[in-house]
Each structure stands twice: as structure tokens, then as C-alpha cells.
Amino acid sequence: MNIPDLTFPAMAFLLGALVVMLAIPFLLRWAHASVVLDLPSELRKIHTEPIPRIGGLAIYGGFFLIFSLIWVFFPRQIRMLDGWEQIFMVVTPMFALGLWDDFRPLGAKRKLVGQILVACLAYWIGLRIENITNPLNETFYHIGLWGLPLTVLWVVAITNLINLIDGLDGLAAGVSLFLMVVMAALAAMRGSMPLLCLPVGVAGVLAGFLFFNFPPAKIFLGDGGSYFLGSLIASMALVNSSKGEVVAAMVMPFFALGLPVLDTALAILRRGILGLPIFRGDRQHIHHRLLDMGFSQRRAVVLLYMICALLCLVATVFFVVGSRWWALLLGVLFTVALLSVRALGYVKGWDKLGLQLAGSMEKRRSIQLALLHGKMLVLEAENSKDWSDFFRLASEKLEKLGFHSFKMVTRVPGIEHSEWKPSHVRPWNIESAEWLEHVRLLRLGREVVGEIRICGYVEEDWLDHFDRLADVMGEAIEEGFRICHRKFT
């Protein structure tokens, strides 16, 4: 590509960055005035102060402007390009779904159903996987209706991969920026100016957003932003592929997403072993592990950026060398993944893996018991006579699970300050245990009306597990509290 061809992509990059940097100060003022904030009320939250979570509005606005201008400046090329309109038709409802959740939480199951419906829409309008390629002999196979589940899996998976890593300031936006560079490289190899200007422009949008999102963040992507970016990456990969083939145009971004792919695989395996719902958040993601190892947020983000950049380089090499070296590259990446799992402490030692799994089975039983007691508490809250009766029910459940202190402080009349301690404050069979406290903000809608504190003596091997148990019970107490508030007020 010659130098004059870079004029429009450069203009798209600068325009995207400028639009976002001008829009976000207005969004910050509006979010604080309207209380559209991300509160540090859950186990996996890292920030300690309320942060606006509507950064997706600025990112989508920048995308919409760039998308419209490309349509104006390159009408002839767009008419020759299959899938251009479909990109807009897929990312817009996916963004709307995430934004709706930012304003009014929908729950994991409803969001998954919404994502599947949008992915089905993508297939119906022609943005789909139609063929697969045998990497050994470059033979194409038409897959017919099997393209529907594969397309749904691709769109939903990539969308959730980006959403999953949005737990550290600047991480999801930075990784998405690297992915936009990969998308731009694919478009440049294909020789499509619209498909080149779009990812470059979105890269500019993300660069401007990172000015406000890099640690310490002033604004978050929110589900609207992460859903938009994930669906955009998935859609552009499908458009870049040649007539729906699953070739390097889709494999390349998948390799570049190696970091969230590994994180997702570990999360599914971890939650499956412990018996937790797959979509339940926890504080055991890769970025959480780095923070626990002593990294600051900035250093953790920069390290993960470097890993993502390296994976993008590997993906590019993968595209250039072709299928001859696929086995070698896959082997190298698999080896690196195993070493990373060990270094991050997910496996304490390969020789001790059996003992670790046995300990996980014991933790699984305790999780199942906590989930059962939590469900019972929510059901019994419907029949509680007054606030003191509900507090008694919660205290009984916590005592059966081995907790040693429970305090609820609220602004609600009748339960302003309630505290429980068992008769045996310190268990006789725990000599060298640490006293841990789990704090959860108590909310009615968007309003914070108090806090829940669950405490206990915990042995060293169960320190991380304590937070999981306390989070399960804290969520149940909060739900029961809402039921009682509706009943008694």
C-alpha cells in the first residue's frame, strides 16, 4: 500500500480519538448527576469509589460517526463489499443489550439469551460461517445448517471474551485496540479501504478512551462498551474471511485473543470444579492473580498489554507462514499456557495436582451447601414476620456454614444496626487461623442503603475460598433483604 492510501485511515484514527476525548467529559458529569455508577459492592470489584460505567456510549458514538463517514466517502467500494451493512446491524443491538444492563441489570441468563438472539440475527442477515477449511490440504467443506450453531458460538464467545477481561482499568479497551490493529492488517492484505478505515478509526476511539480509562480509571466501558467491541471484532472477522471460510481471517483474531481465551478456559474449569454457576463472577482471573502477587494496576495492565502484543505478532506470523507451521505454533502456545497456569498459582505443583483436586472437592461440597442455604434463606424471607425474624434466619444459616460474625448496618428503620456472634466465637479446632472480613454494599435499586459484613476465622488453605462462601451468602442476604423491604414497608 502506498503512502497516499494511508491518508484516510490516519484521518479516521485522529477523528475517532478527538470525538471520544470531547464526549467523555460530558458523559462524566451526566453519569455523576444521574448516578449511573459502578459501585464497589461485589467480590470481583477492584475499585474503591463509584465510577461511571457508560464509556460504551462514547465508543459507540465514535464508531457511528466513522462508519457513517466511510459510507459517504467510499460508496462505490462499499457497494462491492459483502457484509458492510451487516456489521452495523449486529453491533448495534449487541451494544443496546449491554447498555440496558448498565442502566438496569438483566441477569446472566437474560443477557446470554439476548446475545444468542443477536448472533442468530447475524446468521439470518448473511453474516455467517458457511465453509470450513482443512489446514492440511486446503480443502473446503460446505457445512450447511451447521453454520448456524458455529456462527452463534463465534459471536457469543468473542463478545463474552472481551467482557470477561473488563475487570482491570484499561485492560479490555487496550486488548481491543490490539485486536483492531489485527483487523486492520487483515483488511490491508485484502486491499479493502472501508475495512481498513473502520478498525483504524475504532483504534483511535479506543486510544482516546484509554486517556480516561487507564489506571486509575475515570470511566468504565460497561457492558455496553465491551459487548460492542466483542461483537465488532467477531463481525469484522467474518467479513474479512473469504465467503465465510474459517481460515486465517478468523483464526488470526482468535490467536490474538489468547489471553482472554486462557482466562475464560480457566474460569470455566475453576467454577465447574467448585460447583459454582459458570456465569458467577469471582476474584480469581489472571489480572486478579497479578494484583495478589504484588503488581500495581498499572504494571499488571502493561504486562498484559505486552502479552497481548506478542500474541498479535504470533497471529500475524501464523497468517503469513500458512498451515505448514500450525502444529509447531499450537504446541508452543500450549506449552506457554501450561507454564503460565503454574506461574500464576492456579496449580501449586504438577506433582501435587491430585491433592489439590481432592481439596477442591471438599471446597465444592461447602459451596453447594452455601448455595443451598442461600436459596433457603431467600425462600424463607417471604415468610419472615419482621426484620428481627429475617436477621435470625440469616444468622442461623451463617452459623451452620461456620462463620463467626455477621453485621448489617442500614438506613432502613427497624434494622439500622444488627449484629450476631455465635456462642463459640473462636472455634476450638482452629489454632492458627486468620480473622477475615467480607464487606458487601447493600442496595435497593441504584441506592446504597447500608452494608453487610460477614467475618470468620479461616485456615491458610481456605483463605481464597472464604470470599467465595461469603459472597454467596452476602448475595442471598441482600436478595432476602429486598424481599423483606418490599414486605415490611
RAJOLIN-V862780 format. One record per run of one state. SS is the DSSP state (H for helix, E for strand, - for the rest). FROM is the first residue (numbers start at 1). TO is the last residue. Records with the same first field share a line. If there is no record, write none. Layout:
SS: FROM-TO, FROM-TO
This chain:
-: 1-2, 35-36, 39-50, 53-54, 74-74, 80-83, 104-107, 125-130, 135-138, 143-145, 165-170, 191-192, 214-218, 220-221, 241-241, 247-247, 257-257, 275-285, 293-296, 344-349, 382-386, 401-404, 411-416, 421-433, 445-446, 459-459, 489-489
H: 3-34, 55-73, 75-79, 84-103, 108-124, 146-164, 171-190, 193-213, 222-240, 242-244, 248-256, 258-274, 286-292, 297-343, 350-381, 387-400, 460-488
E: 37-38, 51-52, 131-134, 139-142, 219-219, 245-246, 405-410, 417-420, 434-444, 447-458
